[in-house]
Protein backbone atom coordinates (compact mmCIF):
# COMPACT_ATOMS: atom_id res chain seq x y z
CA UNK A 1 0.00 0.00 0.00
CA UNK A 2 2.91 2.39 0.75
CA UNK A 3 4.20 1.85 -2.80
CA UNK A 4 0.77 2.62 -4.21
CA UNK A 5 0.53 5.82 -2.14
CA UNK A 6 4.01 6.86 -3.27
CA UNK A 7 3.14 6.22 -6.91
CA UNK A 8 -0.15 8.04 -6.52
CA UNK A 9 1.67 11.03 -5.06
CA UNK A 10 3.82 11.09 -8.18
CA UNK A 11 0.71 10.83 -10.30
CA UNK A 12 -1.04 13.72 -8.51
CA UNK A 13 1.71 16.13 -9.61
CA UNK A 14 0.75 15.87 -13.28
CA UNK A 15 -3.06 15.53 -13.14
CA UNK A 16 -5.39 17.61 -15.26
CA UNK A 17 -9.18 17.70 -15.27
CA UNK A 18 -11.12 15.17 -17.34
CA UNK A 19 -14.89 15.37 -17.55
CA UNK A 20 -16.75 12.28 -16.33
CA UNK A 21 -20.43 11.54 -15.97
CA UNK A 22 -22.23 9.41 -13.45
CA UNK A 23 -24.29 6.42 -14.48
CA UNK A 24 -27.15 4.93 -12.56
CA UNK A 25 -24.93 2.59 -10.49
CA UNK A 26 -21.41 3.21 -11.71
CA UNK A 27 -19.57 6.45 -12.24
CA UNK A 28 -19.16 6.03 -15.98
CA UNK A 29 -16.66 7.91 -18.12
CA UNK A 30 -14.83 7.81 -21.44
CA UNK A 31 -11.17 6.85 -21.64
CA UNK A 32 -8.72 8.94 -23.72
CA UNK A 33 -9.21 6.29 -26.44
CA UNK A 34 -13.00 6.95 -26.38
CA UNK A 35 -13.87 3.63 -24.76
CA UNK A 36 -16.40 3.21 -21.99
CA UNK A 37 -14.89 3.12 -18.55
CA UNK A 38 -15.63 3.47 -14.85
CA UNK A 39 -14.13 6.19 -12.65
CA UNK A 40 -12.20 4.34 -9.94
CA UNK A 41 -9.35 4.89 -7.53
CA UNK A 42 -6.21 4.06 -9.51
CA UNK A 43 -5.25 1.28 -7.08
CA UNK A 44 -8.48 -0.51 -8.16
CA UNK A 45 -7.64 -0.21 -11.86
CA UNK A 46 -4.93 -2.80 -12.69
CA UNK A 47 -4.42 -1.67 -16.32
CA UNK A 48 -3.58 1.93 -15.40
CA UNK A 49 -1.80 1.00 -12.17
CA UNK A 50 0.56 -1.18 -14.20
CA UNK A 51 1.31 1.80 -16.46
CA UNK A 52 2.02 4.01 -13.44
CA UNK A 53 4.42 1.41 -12.00
CA UNK A 54 6.60 1.28 -15.13
CA UNK A 55 10.08 2.77 -14.79
CA UNK A 56 11.12 4.86 -16.55
CA UNK A 57 7.65 6.35 -17.10
CA UNK A 58 7.46 7.39 -20.75
CA UNK A 59 6.17 10.83 -21.68
CA UNK A 60 3.25 9.39 -23.69
CA UNK A 61 2.25 7.17 -20.75
CA UNK A 62 2.34 10.11 -18.34
CA UNK A 63 0.16 12.10 -20.76
CA UNK A 64 -2.32 9.22 -20.99
CA UNK A 65 -2.55 9.01 -17.19
CA UNK A 66 -3.13 12.77 -16.95
CA UNK A 67 -5.97 12.59 -19.48
CA UNK A 68 -7.48 9.59 -17.65
CA UNK A 69 -7.91 11.45 -14.35
CA UNK A 70 -11.54 11.86 -13.32
CA UNK A 71 -11.54 12.98 -9.72
CA UNK A 72 -10.39 12.05 -6.23
CA UNK A 73 -11.49 9.83 -3.39
CA UNK A 74 -10.01 11.66 -0.44
CA UNK A 75 -6.43 12.26 -1.53
CA UNK A 76 -6.30 9.23 -3.85
CA UNK A 77 -6.61 10.04 -7.58
CA UNK A 78 -9.36 8.38 -9.60
CA UNK A 79 -8.95 7.37 -13.23
CA UNK A 80 -11.26 6.33 -16.05
CA UNK A 81 -10.63 2.57 -15.99
CA UNK A 82 -11.58 0.67 -19.19
CA UNK A 83 -14.56 -1.62 -18.48
CA UNK A 84 -13.09 -4.34 -20.68
CA UNK A 85 -9.94 -4.35 -18.54
CA UNK A 86 -7.74 -3.75 -21.55
CA UNK A 87 -4.40 -2.05 -21.16
CA UNK A 88 -4.81 0.50 -23.94
CA UNK A 89 -1.68 1.00 -26.06
CA UNK A 90 0.04 4.33 -25.55
CA UNK A 91 1.86 4.27 -28.87
CA UNK A 92 2.91 1.97 -31.66
CA UNK A 93 6.40 1.72 -30.17
CA UNK A 94 7.12 -1.41 -28.18
CA UNK A 95 8.17 -0.59 -24.66
CA UNK A 96 11.52 -1.87 -23.44
CA UNK A 97 12.15 -2.96 -19.89
CA UNK A 98 15.34 -1.24 -18.83
CA UNK A 99 16.78 -1.29 -15.30
CA UNK A 100 16.89 2.18 -13.80
CA UNK A 101 20.36 3.26 -12.72
CA UNK A 102 21.70 6.42 -11.19
CA UNK A 103 22.85 7.64 -14.59
CA UNK A 104 19.53 6.91 -16.28
CA UNK A 105 17.13 9.88 -16.26
CA UNK A 106 13.36 9.74 -16.16
CA UNK A 107 11.74 10.13 -19.57
CA UNK A 108 10.38 13.67 -19.28
CA UNK A 109 10.84 16.60 -21.61
CA UNK A 110 9.71 18.96 -18.81
CA UNK A 111 12.95 18.63 -16.84
CA UNK A 112 16.15 20.34 -18.01
CA UNK A 113 18.91 18.16 -19.38
CA UNK A 114 22.25 17.86 -17.63
CA UNK A 115 23.67 20.20 -20.29
CA UNK A 116 21.20 22.94 -19.31
CA UNK A 117 20.95 22.70 -15.54
CA UNK A 118 23.46 23.49 -12.83
CA UNK A 119 26.54 25.52 -13.50
CA UNK A 120 30.19 25.12 -14.42
CA UNK A 121 32.60 25.33 -11.46
CA UNK A 122 35.60 26.48 -13.47
CA UNK A 123 36.80 30.07 -13.02
CA UNK A 124 34.10 30.72 -10.44
CA UNK A 125 34.26 33.87 -8.39
CA UNK A 126 33.95 33.22 -4.67
CA UNK A 127 33.73 35.82 -1.97
CA UNK A 128 33.55 34.19 1.46
CA UNK A 129 30.00 34.31 2.76
CA UNK A 130 29.01 36.55 -0.13
CA UNK A 131 28.10 34.39 -3.11
CA UNK A 132 29.92 34.77 -6.40
CA UNK A 133 28.16 36.84 -9.03
CA UNK A 134 27.64 33.72 -11.14
CA UNK A 135 26.93 31.29 -8.30
CA UNK A 136 23.50 29.73 -7.86
CA UNK A 137 22.13 30.93 -11.25
CA UNK A 138 18.80 29.23 -10.49
CA UNK A 139 17.99 31.53 -7.56
CA UNK A 140 14.88 33.68 -8.03
CA UNK A 141 13.47 36.65 -6.16
CA UNK A 142 9.67 36.78 -5.88
CA UNK A 143 8.05 40.17 -6.38
CA UNK A 144 4.88 41.43 -4.71
CA UNK A 145 2.66 44.43 -5.32
CA UNK A 146 1.51 46.03 -2.08
CA UNK A 147 -1.80 47.70 -1.37
CA UNK A 148 -0.18 51.15 -1.73
CA UNK A 149 1.01 50.32 -5.25
CA UNK A 150 4.62 49.77 -4.20
CA UNK A 151 6.64 46.72 -5.20
CA UNK A 152 9.23 44.63 -3.36
CA UNK A 153 10.94 41.25 -3.14
CA UNK A 154 9.94 39.25 -0.06
CA UNK A 155 10.43 35.57 -0.94
CA UNK A 156 12.77 33.38 -2.94
CA UNK A 157 12.60 30.35 -5.19
CA UNK A 158 14.54 28.25 -7.66
CA UNK A 159 14.14 27.95 -11.42
CA UNK A 160 13.39 24.35 -12.47
CA UNK A 161 12.73 24.85 -16.19
CA UNK A 162 11.96 27.64 -18.65
CA UNK A 163 8.40 28.20 -17.37
CA UNK A 164 8.38 27.21 -13.68
CA UNK A 165 9.89 28.39 -10.41
CA UNK A 166 9.72 26.19 -7.32
CA UNK A 167 9.03 28.03 -4.07
CA UNK A 168 7.37 27.64 -0.66
CA UNK A 169 3.59 27.55 -0.30
CA UNK A 170 3.84 30.14 2.47
CA UNK A 171 5.02 32.60 -0.18
CA UNK A 172 1.55 32.29 -1.73
CA UNK A 173 -0.71 31.84 1.29
CA UNK A 174 1.37 32.12 4.45
CA UNK A 175 -0.20 33.40 7.65
CA UNK A 176 2.43 36.17 7.81
CA UNK A 177 1.78 37.25 4.21
CA UNK A 178 -0.43 40.37 4.12
CA UNK A 179 -3.71 39.54 2.41
CA UNK A 180 -3.56 42.76 0.40
CA UNK A 181 -0.26 41.82 -1.27
CA UNK A 182 -0.33 40.34 -4.75
CA UNK A 183 2.41 38.06 -6.12
CA UNK A 184 3.17 39.51 -9.55
CA UNK A 185 6.53 38.28 -10.84
CA UNK A 186 9.98 36.80 -10.38
CA UNK A 187 13.45 38.18 -10.98
CA UNK A 188 16.23 35.93 -12.28
CA UNK A 189 19.93 36.64 -12.73
CA UNK A 190 20.02 39.10 -9.83
CA UNK A 191 23.05 39.60 -7.57
CA UNK A 192 22.81 43.00 -5.87
CA UNK A 193 19.31 44.45 -5.70
CA UNK A 194 20.76 47.95 -5.20
CA UNK A 195 22.40 47.99 -8.66
CA UNK A 196 20.89 47.90 -12.14
CA UNK A 197 24.05 46.29 -13.53
CA UNK A 198 26.08 44.03 -11.23
CA UNK A 199 29.87 44.00 -11.49
CA UNK A 200 32.56 42.57 -9.22
CA UNK A 201 36.34 42.73 -9.18
CA UNK A 202 38.89 45.50 -9.69
CA UNK A 203 38.15 48.08 -12.43
CA UNK A 204 40.68 46.60 -14.85
CA UNK A 205 39.36 43.03 -14.42
CA UNK A 206 35.69 43.44 -13.69
CA UNK A 207 33.15 40.71 -14.27
CA UNK A 208 29.69 42.06 -15.05
CA UNK A 209 26.37 40.28 -15.37
CA UNK A 210 23.69 41.24 -17.89
CA UNK A 211 20.56 42.97 -16.53
CA UNK A 212 18.32 40.59 -14.55
CA UNK A 213 15.23 39.10 -16.16
CA UNK A 214 11.90 40.24 -14.70
CA UNK A 215 9.11 37.87 -15.71
CA UNK A 216 5.43 38.09 -14.72
CA UNK A 217 3.80 35.14 -12.96
CA UNK A 218 0.60 33.93 -14.59
CA UNK A 219 -0.34 31.31 -11.99
CA UNK A 220 0.64 30.30 -8.46
CA UNK A 221 0.01 26.67 -7.48
CA UNK A 222 0.35 25.87 -3.77
CA UNK A 223 0.24 22.29 -2.51
CA UNK A 224 -3.42 21.49 -1.98
CA UNK A 225 -2.79 20.08 1.51
CA UNK A 226 -0.73 23.00 2.79
CA UNK A 227 -2.22 24.63 5.88
CA UNK A 228 -0.61 28.01 6.71
CA UNK A 229 -1.81 27.74 10.32
CA UNK A 230 -0.36 24.27 10.92
CA UNK A 231 2.63 24.50 13.28
CA UNK A 232 4.40 21.63 11.46
CA UNK A 233 4.17 23.43 8.08
CA UNK A 234 3.88 20.15 6.16
CA UNK A 235 3.50 20.38 2.35
CA UNK A 236 5.06 23.86 2.28
CA UNK A 237 5.80 23.76 -1.45
CA UNK A 238 4.44 25.56 -4.50
CA UNK A 239 5.02 26.21 -8.20
CA UNK A 240 4.93 29.51 -10.05
CA UNK A 241 4.09 29.32 -13.75
CA UNK A 242 5.78 32.13 -15.64
CA UNK A 243 4.04 34.17 -18.32
CA UNK A 244 6.85 33.53 -20.81
CA UNK A 245 9.94 31.39 -21.19
CA UNK A 246 13.18 32.25 -19.43
CA UNK A 247 16.25 33.03 -21.50
CA UNK A 248 19.08 30.80 -20.24
CA UNK A 249 22.44 32.56 -19.87
CA UNK A 250 25.63 32.05 -17.90
CA UNK A 251 23.87 33.80 -15.01
CA UNK A 252 20.40 32.22 -15.37
CA UNK A 253 20.12 28.43 -15.42
CA UNK A 254 17.70 25.89 -13.91
CA UNK A 255 18.71 23.85 -10.89
CA UNK A 256 19.42 20.15 -11.50
CA UNK A 257 16.61 17.96 -10.19
CA UNK A 258 17.25 14.29 -9.26
CA UNK A 259 15.77 12.40 -12.20
CA UNK A 260 16.74 8.80 -11.48
CA UNK A 261 15.11 6.43 -9.02
CA UNK A 262 18.41 5.97 -7.19
CA UNK A 263 18.92 9.67 -6.58
CA UNK A 264 15.28 10.27 -5.66
CA UNK A 265 15.39 7.61 -2.94
CA UNK A 266 18.81 8.60 -1.60
CA UNK A 267 19.09 10.09 1.89
CA UNK A 268 21.05 13.32 2.28
CA UNK A 269 20.61 13.53 6.06
CA UNK A 270 24.33 13.41 6.89
CA UNK A 271 25.54 15.56 3.99
CA UNK A 272 26.87 19.08 4.30
CA UNK A 273 24.56 21.43 2.45
CA UNK A 274 24.69 24.99 1.20
CA UNK A 275 21.82 27.45 1.43
CA UNK A 276 21.74 30.60 -0.68
CA UNK A 277 19.56 33.67 -1.08
CA UNK A 278 19.01 37.23 -0.01
CA UNK A 279 17.30 36.50 3.29
CA UNK A 280 14.03 37.85 1.91
CA UNK A 281 10.87 36.95 3.80
CA UNK A 282 7.39 38.38 4.07
CA UNK A 283 8.40 40.38 7.14
CA UNK A 284 12.07 41.24 6.67
CA UNK A 285 14.72 42.04 4.08
CA UNK A 286 18.12 40.98 5.30
CA UNK A 287 20.54 41.56 2.42
CA UNK A 288 20.71 43.31 -0.93
CA UNK A 289 23.50 40.93 -2.07
CA UNK A 290 23.11 37.20 -2.70
CA UNK A 291 24.58 35.24 0.21
CA UNK A 292 25.53 31.64 0.86
CA UNK A 293 25.97 29.59 4.01
CA UNK A 294 27.31 26.07 4.48
CA UNK A 295 25.25 24.06 6.96
CA UNK A 296 25.39 20.52 8.28
CA UNK A 297 22.78 18.22 9.72
CA UNK A 298 22.72 18.59 13.52
Secondary structure, 3 states (H helix, E strand, C coil): CHHHHHHHHHHHHCCCCCCCCCCCCCCEEECCCCCEEEEEEHHHCHHHHHHHCCCCCCHHHHHHHHHHEEEEECCEEEEEEECCCCCCCCCCCCCCCCCCCCCCCCCCCCCCCCCCCCCCCCCCCCECCECCCCCCCCEEEEEEECCCCCEEEEEEEEEEECCEEEECCHHHHCCCCCCCCEEEEEEECCCECCCCCCEECCHHHCEECCCCEEEEEEEEEECCCCCCCCCCCCCCCEEEEECCCCCCECCECCCCCCCCHHHHCCCCCCCCEEEEECCECCCCECCCECEEEEECCC
